[in-house]
Amino acid sequence: MWKQIFTLLLFIALLLPARPINAQTGSGFLGLPWPAGMRVIHLAYFDHVYPTVDSGDDGNSFVVTYLNHGNVQYNGHDGHDYVFPDQMVGTPILAAASGVAYARTQRGNGVVILHPNGYETIYWHLDDFGPQFAGLIDSGQSVAVQAGEVIGYSGSSGFVRGTPHLHFEVRLHGKQVDPYGWYGPGPDPCAEYAGCLASTWLWHDELRGSYDFTPPDAVAVPQPDTSPPIALLSLNPPADLLFAADFDRHPLQTVGAGFPAIIGELSYQPAVQGEALVINHAELTYPTSANLNPEVGTLSLWVEIPAEYPANRIERHYLIAASANPSSAPVYPGTMALRRDLLGPEGSPRWTFWTVGADVATSHELAVPDTLAPGWHHVAISWEARTGTKRLVIDGVVVAQAAGVALPSDVGPVLHVGRFSYGGAGAGVRIDGLRIYQRALSSSEIAALAAGTEESLSATWTNRPRIRLDTNAIDEAGGIVAVQIGVNGIFAEPQAYHDAYYVRLPPEEGAHTIEVRYTDRAGNTTSISQTIHLDLPPLLNLNLEPTGPLGTTVSILVEDGGTGGLMMQVTQQENFWEVPWQPLRERFFWAWNPELPQQLRVRVRDMGGNISTPGVGFVVQDRIYLPLVVR
């Protein structure tokens, strides 16, 4: 009897929502999935092109939010990620609407709630479940929940690297939808993907005016996108340079992979050269993948020391930080950070290069007193896990170093600029000229960076026709959908956007122009062009003429587009070690060294330093063959 009544109640719950649902669209039935008044950071958005996080890469490398905005992280995301900076782990998570709930652990701790009209809401990465699920986790048995009921607590269970957060997801008839709808131009692009449906606004009208739960069309009329992408181009960047950003009124990196992710409005102020990034309330991150190697590297930047640092409760001002466990106080395994803090003797200020390996025993602070005067200073850190070496370099001088330190092998997915983690206190300083190298630079190399004599980010000269293009672009209203590459005014067909390409120059010495056109979703285009000079190595033709048993006459014919000044090396040895360079002679006599094979090696160098492929020559002796007579 009671079982039949309970079944009937569940059936009624599936038919009757706790809040009114529009019969056509289902809009307006979702409430807050966390307690009202919580400080929240909208960390990652539903990707409308396309949400394929459960089925692999979508191949386009960019994210488009419900407002058709880019510059946010997590390509292919099928939901929304929310961070609670005041309590990253343990914030109560509420049912956004009434329904029938299931507790599951396939992707960490998560709750799936079935609602009327074919809707589901999903809550992943929970630290723990609500008490109503006791004994029912992964059992397949449901629990009736009401809107606003606590179903679990925020955490980092499952596939989480970095900041603990709530992953909130909505499905309709088993397909992905965005509860924020779609407010970009044209139809929702997600509808073109088989696993997705066109999205509509699903938040209840009672939430209007709180956080970001006000429909965009209620406050502003969408304007057409007429702004072209921001784009940069670097040709053959330095081979050991992984990342470079100069913050000239935008966060786009000149060298590096992926996209910057922005929360809030970044601001910029004049620097020694160009503009500098001011880290205060807004947040900026870059992906660590392909940009930062925790095994070995060097990170350098310029920072303007203020007359007075902004006060914060942690007494730390982070310039750079990356952590695989940013909320695991007090251990923070997998962390690398550079900061200025007040943790010296009697609360005195100091500069600290902080790393944490796999556990608390590996936490290490390389620190020196802060004696810097206000103004611009160069700060660098270098590390090498193989030897456990760390160095802290300020204004080109090594001020602290250590060896035998257990360094982290994983520092999480993002590099924070100007703070430790999402929602953390901003450094409140100007930062410029961020560089990350894939090796530990020498002290003299770091001193050269501090002196402002770093190698150019884009080459103007090459001796090889194959050119690497580091292509970076961002667009506020959507992603970069097409790239065209031209060489000397001749363009290839448009292709998908990537971080880098290779092109081959025509094999003619001289100046060549490479141009890249970036096109956004609205058809706006930005073109960037650079010129590079091709200076090919000399081509060598070698001939030896027999001149008797003691020597040979050497003839050298060289093809080179340069202006002369050719030098040569000549030897009978197997290599050119310690063989002096001498001016090229097109014809000369060579006396054989009787202790070496009668085989000559020659190579030529032009004024640009290009060295030809070695020519190898030997003398062909004339021989007389007598006829064989058989009797």
C-alpha positions as MATLAB code, in Angstrom:
seq = 'MWKQIFTLLLFIALLLPARPINAQTGSGFLGLPWPAGMRVIHLAYFDHVYPTVDSGDDGNSFVVTYLNHGNVQYNGHDGHDYVFPDQMVGTPILAAASGVAYARTQRGNGVVILHPNGYETIYWHLDDFGPQFAGLIDSGQSVAVQAGEVIGYSGSSGFVRGTPHLHFEVRLHGKQVDPYGWYGPGPDPCAEYAGCLASTWLWHDELRGSYDFTPPDAVAVPQPDTSPPIALLSLNPPADLLFAADFDRHPLQTVGAGFPAIIGELSYQPAVQGEALVINHAELTYPTSANLNPEVGTLSLWVEIPAEYPANRIERHYLIAASANPSSAPVYPGTMALRRDLLGPEGSPRWTFWTVGADVATSHELAVPDTLAPGWHHVAISWEARTGTKRLVIDGVVVAQAAGVALPSDVGPVLHVGRFSYGGAGAGVRIDGLRIYQRALSSSEIAALAAGTEESLSATWTNRPRIRLDTNAIDEAGGIVAVQIGVNGIFAEPQAYHDAYYVRLPPEEGAHTIEVRYTDRAGNTTSISQTIHLDLPPLLNLNLEPTGPLGTTVSILVEDGGTGGLMMQVTQQENFWEVPWQPLRERFFWAWNPELPQQLRVRVRDMGGNISTPGVGFVVQDRIYLPLVVR';
ca = [
       0.000    0.000    0.000;
       2.689    2.521    1.074;
       4.828    1.462   -1.886;
       1.931    2.233   -4.245;
       1.378    5.659   -2.615;
       5.093    6.472   -2.855;
       5.135    5.476   -6.529;
       2.103    7.707   -7.159;
       3.804   10.652   -5.423;
       6.903   10.207   -7.589;
       4.726   10.105  -10.688;
       2.997   13.337   -9.625;
       6.402   14.938   -8.908;
       7.496   14.167  -12.432;
       4.375   15.778  -13.881;
       4.010   18.841  -11.647;
       6.941   21.232  -11.281;
       7.457   23.175   -8.074;
       7.675   26.363  -10.133;
       5.797   27.233  -13.311;
       7.356   26.051  -16.577;
       6.528   27.564  -19.929;
       4.868   24.764  -21.876;
       6.627   25.803  -25.090;
      10.198   26.340  -23.978;
      10.479   25.202  -20.375;
      11.879   28.606  -19.450;
      11.885   29.974  -15.937;
      11.986   26.883  -13.702;
      15.547   26.834  -12.322;
      16.388   28.326   -8.950;
      19.762   28.948   -7.301;
      21.982   25.845   -7.101;
      23.785   27.407   -4.090;
      22.680   29.471   -1.069;
      21.714   33.080   -1.768;
      24.329   35.703   -0.949;
      27.344   33.475   -1.643;
      30.362   35.048   -3.339;
      30.577   33.242   -6.677;
      32.957   33.248   -9.656;
      31.598   32.080  -13.010;
      34.699   30.105  -13.932;
      33.762   28.296  -17.167;
      30.846   28.593  -19.564;
      28.845   26.283  -21.783;
      30.596   26.153  -25.161;
      28.083   26.728  -27.939;
      30.628   25.563  -30.559;
      30.227   22.744  -29.380;
      29.822   21.032  -25.957;
      31.757   17.841  -26.612;
      33.591   17.418  -23.309;
      32.212   13.893  -22.876;
      32.989   12.716  -26.399;
      36.398   14.181  -27.261;
      37.909   17.296  -28.820;
      35.681   19.353  -31.118;
      38.723   20.409  -33.149;
      38.153   24.175  -33.110;
      40.121   25.231  -29.999;
      37.843   28.128  -29.060;
      34.848   28.737  -26.809;
      31.708   30.769  -27.496;
      29.471   31.643  -24.536;
      25.716   32.295  -24.574;
      26.511   35.975  -25.258;
      28.721   34.994  -28.228;
      31.757   36.064  -26.193;
      35.166   34.427  -26.301;
      38.260   34.776  -24.110;
      36.978   32.226  -21.606;
      38.466   28.860  -20.727;
      37.457   25.230  -21.281;
      36.923   24.358  -24.916;
      34.039   21.930  -25.491;
      32.502   22.503  -22.036;
      28.996   21.053  -21.649;
      27.962   23.037  -18.566;
      28.870   25.895  -16.252;
      31.561   25.863  -13.562;
      31.112   27.974  -10.428;
      33.775   28.655   -7.787;
      32.959   29.734   -4.226;
      36.113   31.628   -3.138;
      35.030   31.980    0.509;
      34.606   28.201    0.894;
      35.805   26.306   -2.161;
      35.227   22.951   -0.486;
      32.078   22.495    1.549;
      29.688   25.114    0.165;
      26.133   23.662    0.251;
      24.789   22.791   -3.197;
      21.029   23.095   -3.662;
      18.577   21.411   -6.010;
      17.768   24.019   -8.672;
      14.272   22.538   -9.118;
      12.158   19.774   -7.660;
      12.372   16.282   -9.071;
      13.711   12.787   -8.579;
      17.433   12.615   -7.700;
      20.134    9.964   -8.052;
      23.575    9.978   -6.385;
      26.383    8.701   -8.617;
      30.177    8.456   -8.576;
      31.124    7.819  -12.236;
      32.840   11.233  -12.598;
      33.472   11.857   -8.940;
      30.565   12.566   -6.621;
      27.564   13.865   -8.511;
      23.803   14.181   -8.377;
      21.432   13.891  -11.350;
      17.887   15.212  -10.898;
      15.082   14.325  -13.338;
      12.516   17.102  -13.781;
       9.229   17.333  -15.693;
       9.101   17.894  -19.456;
      12.273   15.886  -20.125;
      14.742   18.135  -18.255;
      17.672   16.957  -16.124;
      20.068   18.967  -13.958;
      23.498   17.586  -13.089;
      25.800   18.597  -10.209;
      29.375   17.188  -10.342;
      32.636   17.265   -8.357;
      30.870   17.257   -4.974;
      32.976   16.730   -1.872;
      30.109   14.847   -0.188;
      26.415   14.004   -0.652;
      23.429   15.195    1.326;
      22.166   12.871    4.107;
      19.106   11.827    2.053;
      21.373    9.711   -0.171;
      22.785    7.584    2.664;
      22.900    3.962    1.512;
      21.608    4.874   -1.962;
      24.788    6.010   -3.732;
      25.163    4.228   -7.093;
      22.190    2.047   -6.137;
      19.933    3.221   -8.932;
      17.304    4.164   -6.334;
      15.872    7.662   -6.498;
      15.128   10.249   -3.842;
      12.433   12.910   -4.202;
      13.967   16.365   -3.646;
      12.450   19.822   -3.474;
      13.788   23.011   -5.026;
      16.328   24.583   -2.656;
      17.070   21.353   -0.788;
      20.726   20.659    0.051;
      21.889   17.717   -2.093;
      25.655   17.889   -1.428;
      28.697   20.090   -0.893;
      31.176   21.627   -3.342;
      34.531   19.937   -3.856;
      36.988   18.567   -6.367;
      36.075   14.909   -6.751;
      36.403   13.253  -10.138;
      38.145   14.785  -13.130;
      39.261   18.043  -11.517;
      42.703   19.585  -11.880;
      43.060   22.793   -9.960;
      40.325   24.814   -8.297;
      37.431   22.967   -6.599;
      34.161   23.999   -8.200;
      30.576   23.038   -8.997;
      29.955   21.760  -12.519;
      26.283   22.510  -13.268;
      24.736   21.018  -16.372;
      21.254   20.860  -17.944;
      19.938   18.350  -20.465;
      16.671   18.163  -22.353;
      15.576   14.737  -23.623;
      19.145   13.568  -23.099;
      20.778   16.378  -25.121;
      22.868   19.285  -23.846;
      21.310   22.725  -23.427;
      22.594   25.945  -21.908;
      20.325   27.248  -19.096;
      21.436   30.776  -20.031;
      20.048   30.371  -23.555;
      21.659   31.914  -26.642;
      21.964   35.670  -27.304;
      24.441   35.764  -30.139;
      23.637   36.677  -33.751;
      21.717   34.091  -35.727;
      20.515   30.710  -34.469;
      22.256   28.868  -31.642;
      25.267   27.132  -33.285;
      24.999   24.333  -30.749;
      21.848   23.098  -32.488;
      24.044   21.976  -35.393;
      25.724   19.445  -33.104;
      23.921   16.116  -32.782;
      24.302   16.018  -28.992;
      22.875   19.482  -28.387;
      19.609   21.425  -28.716;
      18.989   25.135  -29.241;
      19.050   26.751  -25.793;
      16.587   29.074  -24.044;
      16.720   31.018  -20.759;
      15.797   28.604  -17.945;
      16.419   30.639  -14.775;
      13.347   31.573  -12.732;
      12.270   35.214  -12.908;
      12.547   35.516   -9.104;
      16.334   35.504   -9.580;
      16.295   38.570  -11.828;
      18.821   41.144  -10.653;
      20.967   38.690   -8.681;
      24.428   37.538   -9.806;
      24.158   36.867  -13.586;
      20.570   35.628  -13.617;
      19.067   38.543  -15.547;
      18.236   37.770  -19.192;
      20.608   39.833  -21.374;
      17.756   41.089  -23.558;
      16.134   42.605  -20.463;
      18.948   45.098  -19.978;
      20.391   45.734  -23.430;
      19.669   45.213  -27.082;
      22.368   43.026  -28.661;
      24.577   45.050  -30.963;
      26.087   43.642  -34.146;
      29.709   42.555  -33.902;
      31.824   44.978  -35.906;
      35.078   44.635  -33.959;
      37.873   42.721  -35.717;
      39.920   40.133  -33.825;
      43.021   41.054  -31.859;
      45.875   39.206  -33.547;
      49.644   38.816  -33.346;
      52.223   37.027  -35.478;
      55.746   35.820  -34.738;
      58.060   34.236  -37.323;
      60.561   31.631  -36.120;
      60.366   32.705  -32.451;
      63.332   31.689  -30.261;
      63.443   27.898  -30.032;
      63.715   27.851  -26.223;
      60.897   30.378  -25.633;
      57.550   28.825  -24.694;
      55.529   31.932  -23.840;
      55.719   35.721  -24.176;
      53.098   38.376  -23.360;
      53.630   42.152  -23.345;
      50.124   43.329  -22.286;
      49.899   46.229  -24.718;
      46.233   46.966  -23.955;
      45.282   43.306  -24.370;
      46.207   39.968  -22.740;
      47.024   38.103  -25.964;
      50.385   36.352  -25.926;
      52.841   36.952  -28.773;
      54.329   33.475  -28.334;
      52.512   30.574  -26.742;
      49.623   28.148  -26.974;
      45.926   28.381  -26.123;
      43.861   31.398  -25.171;
      43.956   33.805  -22.224;
      40.884   33.444  -19.998;
      39.510   36.635  -18.467;
      37.100   37.194  -15.588;
      36.077   40.829  -15.218;
      37.517   43.851  -17.002;
      41.291   44.033  -17.303;
      42.958   47.424  -17.051;
      46.257   48.758  -18.406;
      48.541   51.662  -17.547;
      51.696   53.093  -19.140;
      54.906   51.125  -18.626;
      58.554   51.666  -19.527;
      57.634   50.527  -23.033;
      54.013   50.416  -24.173;
      51.380   49.367  -21.647;
      51.402   47.175  -18.532;
      48.725   44.983  -16.997;
      47.272   46.143  -13.689;
      46.098   43.195  -11.587;
      43.444   44.238   -9.130;
      39.872   42.906   -9.320;
      39.856   41.268  -12.757;
      41.394   37.816  -13.208;
      43.661   36.536  -15.978;
      44.879   32.994  -16.570;
      46.763   31.161  -19.299;
      46.882   27.404  -19.891;
      50.024   25.790  -18.493;
      49.981   23.065  -21.147;
      52.723   23.811  -23.731;
      53.435   27.140  -21.970;
      55.047   26.054  -18.683;
      57.172   22.973  -18.018;
      57.378   22.223  -14.261;
      60.386   19.969  -14.874;
      62.694   22.741  -16.058;
      62.405   26.370  -17.054;
      62.825   30.073  -16.429;
      60.083   32.650  -15.854;
      60.835   36.354  -16.010;
      58.722   39.492  -15.809;
      58.835   43.189  -15.085;
      56.952   44.531  -12.069;
      56.436   48.071  -10.840;
      56.987   48.154   -7.084;
      54.382   50.499   -5.544;
      55.110   52.894   -2.725;
      52.558   50.934   -0.723;
      51.043   47.525   -1.458;
      47.262   47.129   -1.121;
      46.376   45.432    2.161;
      44.883   41.935    2.147;
      44.144   39.352    4.824;
      46.755   36.818    3.626;
      49.658   39.323    3.620;
      50.830   37.932    0.282;
      50.904   39.525   -3.157;
      51.334   36.887   -5.862;
      52.847   37.902   -9.193;
      52.583   34.430  -10.740;
      51.082   31.194   -9.430;
      50.156   27.736  -10.690;
      48.817   24.999   -8.430;
      47.287   21.583   -8.932;
      45.662   21.889   -5.471;
      45.039   25.581   -4.746;
      42.544   24.909   -1.927;
      44.383   22.100   -0.105;
      45.505   24.247    2.808;
      47.991   24.105    4.372;
      49.835   21.689    2.059;
      49.051   22.809   -1.544;
      50.839   19.911   -3.324;
      51.862   20.649   -6.907;
      52.473   24.394   -6.565;
      54.872   26.931   -8.084;
      54.535   30.621   -7.266;
      56.407   33.937   -7.076;
      55.188   36.414   -4.476;
      56.001   39.321   -2.202;
      54.889   38.601    1.371;
      55.136   39.851    4.970;
      56.348   36.579    6.432;
      59.936   37.551    7.219;
      61.294   38.111   10.731;
      58.846   40.201   12.772;
      56.549   40.474    9.751;
      59.167   42.045    7.494;
      58.634   41.997    3.696;
      60.426   39.516    1.485;
      60.428   38.050   -2.030;
      59.641   34.335   -2.132;
      59.931   31.660   -4.819;
      57.601   29.005   -3.364;
      57.310   25.419   -4.584;
      55.551   22.337   -3.249;
      56.160   18.841   -4.594;
      53.981   15.837   -3.860;
      53.458   16.402   -0.105;
      53.976   18.821    2.791;
      57.553   17.623    3.330;
      58.510   19.066   -0.079;
      57.232   22.594    0.562;
      60.153   24.981    0.009;
      60.419   28.767    0.195;
      63.420   30.433   -1.428;
      63.195   33.901    0.117;
      65.185   37.137    0.453;
      64.345   40.422    2.220;
      62.525   42.959    0.067;
      64.758   46.020   -0.168;
      63.547   47.234   -3.563;
      62.736   50.892   -4.028;
      59.461   51.854   -5.728;
      59.637   51.684   -9.514;
      60.200   49.108  -12.217;
      62.252   45.993  -11.452;
      63.018   42.753  -13.268;
      62.301   39.516  -11.380;
      63.099   36.001  -12.610;
      62.909   32.461  -11.262;
      64.484   29.329  -12.719;
      64.182   25.663  -11.769;
      65.399   22.211  -12.762;
      63.741   19.148  -11.237;
      66.578   16.784  -12.225;
      68.976   18.498   -9.823;
      66.370   20.114   -7.585;
      67.847   23.536   -8.380;
      65.977   26.810   -7.754;
      67.159   30.382   -8.316;
      65.636   33.778   -7.577;
      67.097   36.631   -9.619;
      66.233   40.298   -9.084;
      67.449   43.028  -11.451;
      69.862   40.573  -13.073;
      71.521   39.492   -9.807;
      71.110   36.020   -8.279;
      69.843   36.839   -4.768;
      69.014   33.290   -3.621;
      69.505   29.738   -4.831;
      69.075   26.196   -3.541;
      69.733   22.626   -4.669;
      68.280   19.244   -3.813;
      64.705   20.574   -3.643;
      61.838   18.220   -4.563;
      59.993   20.199   -7.247;
      56.420   19.581   -8.466;
      55.769   17.463  -11.534;
      52.251   18.865  -12.052;
      51.184   22.442  -11.297;
      47.603   22.312  -12.538;
      45.984   23.476  -15.771;
      46.240   27.272  -15.462;
      48.799   29.958  -14.700;
      47.361   32.862  -12.690;
      48.778   36.316  -13.292;
      48.651   38.609  -10.259;
      46.966   36.210   -7.790;
      47.255   32.723   -6.339;
      43.907   31.229   -7.379;
      40.396   32.116   -8.497;
      38.857   34.633   -6.133;
      42.163   35.304   -4.377;
      43.496   38.753   -3.578;
      44.934   40.657   -6.538;
      48.543   41.815   -6.359;
      47.592   45.417   -7.124;
      50.780   46.041   -9.112;
      51.701   46.627  -12.754;
      53.130   43.605  -14.578;
      54.800   43.625  -17.980;
      57.018   41.531  -20.267;
      56.112   38.030  -19.062;
      58.445   35.367  -20.518;
      58.623   31.612  -19.911;
      61.511   29.511  -21.270;
      61.789   25.741  -21.539;
      65.254   25.621  -19.964;
      67.027   27.102  -16.959;
      68.751   30.181  -18.396;
      72.247   31.021  -17.222;
      72.857   33.953  -14.889;
      74.318   35.991  -17.757;
      71.271   35.276  -19.946;
      68.902   36.442  -17.196;
      71.071   39.524  -16.658;
      70.668   40.282  -20.372;
      66.874   40.121  -19.960;
      67.113   42.545  -17.038;
      69.260   44.850  -19.184;
      66.574   44.849  -21.887;
      68.664   43.036  -24.486;
      66.500   39.958  -25.023;
      66.363   38.183  -28.374;
      63.658   39.403  -30.758;
      60.368   37.508  -30.571;
      60.169   37.377  -34.367;
      63.038   36.625  -36.721;
      63.887   38.982  -39.589;
      66.447   36.650  -41.171;
      66.614   32.930  -41.904;
      68.756   30.509  -43.863;
      66.032   27.880  -44.194;
      62.957   28.223  -46.421;
      60.667   26.454  -43.902;
      59.238   29.057  -41.492;
      57.323   28.480  -38.256;
      54.438   30.900  -37.669;
      53.303   31.432  -34.082;
      49.774   32.685  -34.678;
      47.698   33.980  -31.778;
      44.335   35.727  -31.966;
      41.323   36.379  -29.729;
      37.911   37.858  -30.392;
      35.541   39.121  -27.723;
      32.420   38.143  -29.643;
      33.137   34.534  -30.521;
      36.134   32.695  -31.846;
      38.477   32.801  -34.804;
      36.851   30.610  -37.437;
      39.248   30.953  -40.368;
      42.887   31.718  -41.102;
      44.442   32.510  -44.472;
      48.206   32.517  -44.953;
      49.850   34.412  -47.766;
      53.433   34.459  -49.012;
      54.443   37.417  -51.186;
      50.789   38.295  -51.796;
      49.670   34.795  -52.836;
      47.174   33.356  -50.343;
      46.267   29.744  -49.622;
      42.686   28.634  -48.998;
      41.151   29.456  -45.577;
      41.802   26.854  -42.906;
      40.888   26.210  -39.271;
      42.570   28.303  -36.595;
      45.602   26.816  -34.820;
      48.354   28.157  -32.545;
      51.072   27.566  -35.131;
      51.630   26.787  -38.805;
      54.573   26.130  -41.115;
      55.062   27.691  -44.531;
      57.787   27.267  -47.137;
      59.295   30.306  -48.816;
      60.200   30.282  -52.503;
      63.867   29.227  -52.840;
      64.963   32.736  -53.844;
      67.234   34.766  -51.634;
      66.001   38.144  -50.506;
      62.994   39.613  -48.674;
      59.728   37.661  -48.437;
      56.464   38.905  -46.911;
      54.269   36.563  -44.859;
      50.737   37.718  -44.108;
      48.063   36.056  -41.951;
      44.356   36.964  -42.118;
      42.214   36.096  -39.086;
      38.417   36.035  -39.532;
      35.891   35.912  -36.669;
      32.349   34.501  -36.604;
      30.834   37.778  -37.798;
      33.189   37.993  -40.785;
      35.427   40.712  -39.325;
      39.036   40.331  -40.440;
      42.432   41.341  -39.079;
      45.597   40.993  -41.162;
      49.134   40.854  -39.781;
      52.194   40.825  -42.046;
      55.935   40.570  -41.464;
      58.964   40.464  -43.739;
      61.762   37.959  -43.396;
      65.004   37.840  -45.393;
      66.048   34.468  -46.818;
      69.792   33.922  -47.092;
      70.446   30.385  -48.315;
      73.721   28.546  -47.645;
      76.232   28.517  -50.530;
      76.112   25.644  -53.022;
      79.497   23.996  -53.485;
      80.900   22.048  -56.425;
      84.293   20.410  -55.786;
      86.699   18.863  -58.295;
      90.182   17.342  -57.792;
      92.648   17.000  -60.664;
      95.614   14.589  -60.385;
      98.908   16.488  -60.233;
     101.253   13.670  -59.341;
     101.673   11.397  -56.353;
     102.379   14.231  -53.872;
      99.330   16.410  -54.378;
      96.277   17.497  -56.333;
      94.880   20.636  -57.921;
      91.609   21.690  -56.248;
      88.863   23.518  -58.185;
      85.933   25.030  -56.243;
      82.824   26.488  -57.866;
      80.421   28.271  -55.488;
      76.880   29.510  -56.148;
      75.802   32.157  -53.627;
      73.459   35.122  -53.804;
      75.475   37.125  -51.299;
      77.919   39.948  -51.845;
      81.194   38.056  -51.570;
      83.462   37.624  -48.581;
      83.340   33.815  -48.832;
      85.577   31.734  -46.558;
      86.571   28.071  -46.820;
      87.820   25.162  -44.739;
      89.928   22.401  -46.375;
      91.061   19.189  -44.680;
      91.912   15.512  -45.162;
      90.474   14.744  -41.702;
      87.085   13.119  -41.045;
      85.772   16.389  -39.581;
      86.511   20.116  -39.481;
      87.616   20.360  -35.848;
      90.307   23.026  -35.377;
      90.538   23.555  -39.141;
      91.055   27.302  -39.744;
      88.827   29.355  -42.007;
      90.638   31.093  -44.867;
      89.555   33.245  -47.809;
      88.046   31.276  -50.645;
      90.413   30.362  -53.512;
      88.743   28.931  -56.562;
      91.856   26.995  -57.697;
      94.910   25.910  -55.708;
      97.372   23.047  -55.120;
      96.931   20.728  -52.156;
      99.846   18.626  -50.879;
      98.727   15.259  -49.518;
      99.403   14.287  -45.920;
     100.803   10.770  -46.376;
      99.427    9.687  -42.983;
      95.806   10.356  -44.024;
      93.625    8.996  -46.827;
      93.898   10.879  -50.112;
      90.387   12.308  -49.729;
      89.607   15.999  -49.345;
      86.729   17.694  -47.454;
      85.826   21.311  -48.238;
      83.049   23.612  -47.002;
      82.315   27.288  -47.592;
      80.859   30.014  -45.343;
      79.240   33.233  -46.537;
      79.161   36.632  -44.816;
      75.850   35.787  -43.124;
      77.401   32.784  -41.384;
      75.695   30.203  -43.612;
      77.835   27.126  -44.124;
      77.514   24.940  -47.186;
      77.052   21.199  -47.180;
      80.576   19.740  -47.133;
      82.003   18.650  -50.477;
      84.051   15.438  -50.534;
      86.525   14.794  -53.338;
      89.153   12.238  -54.269;
      91.499   11.853  -57.252;
      90.495    9.458  -60.034;
      93.740    7.865  -61.224;
      94.208    6.961  -64.907;
      94.790    3.222  -65.269;
      95.812    1.129  -68.352;
      94.241   -2.304  -68.639;
      96.139   -4.861  -70.861;
      94.180   -7.433  -72.859;
      93.981  -10.914  -71.444;
      95.623  -13.505  -73.786;
      94.542  -17.122  -73.361;
      96.539  -19.977  -74.897;
];
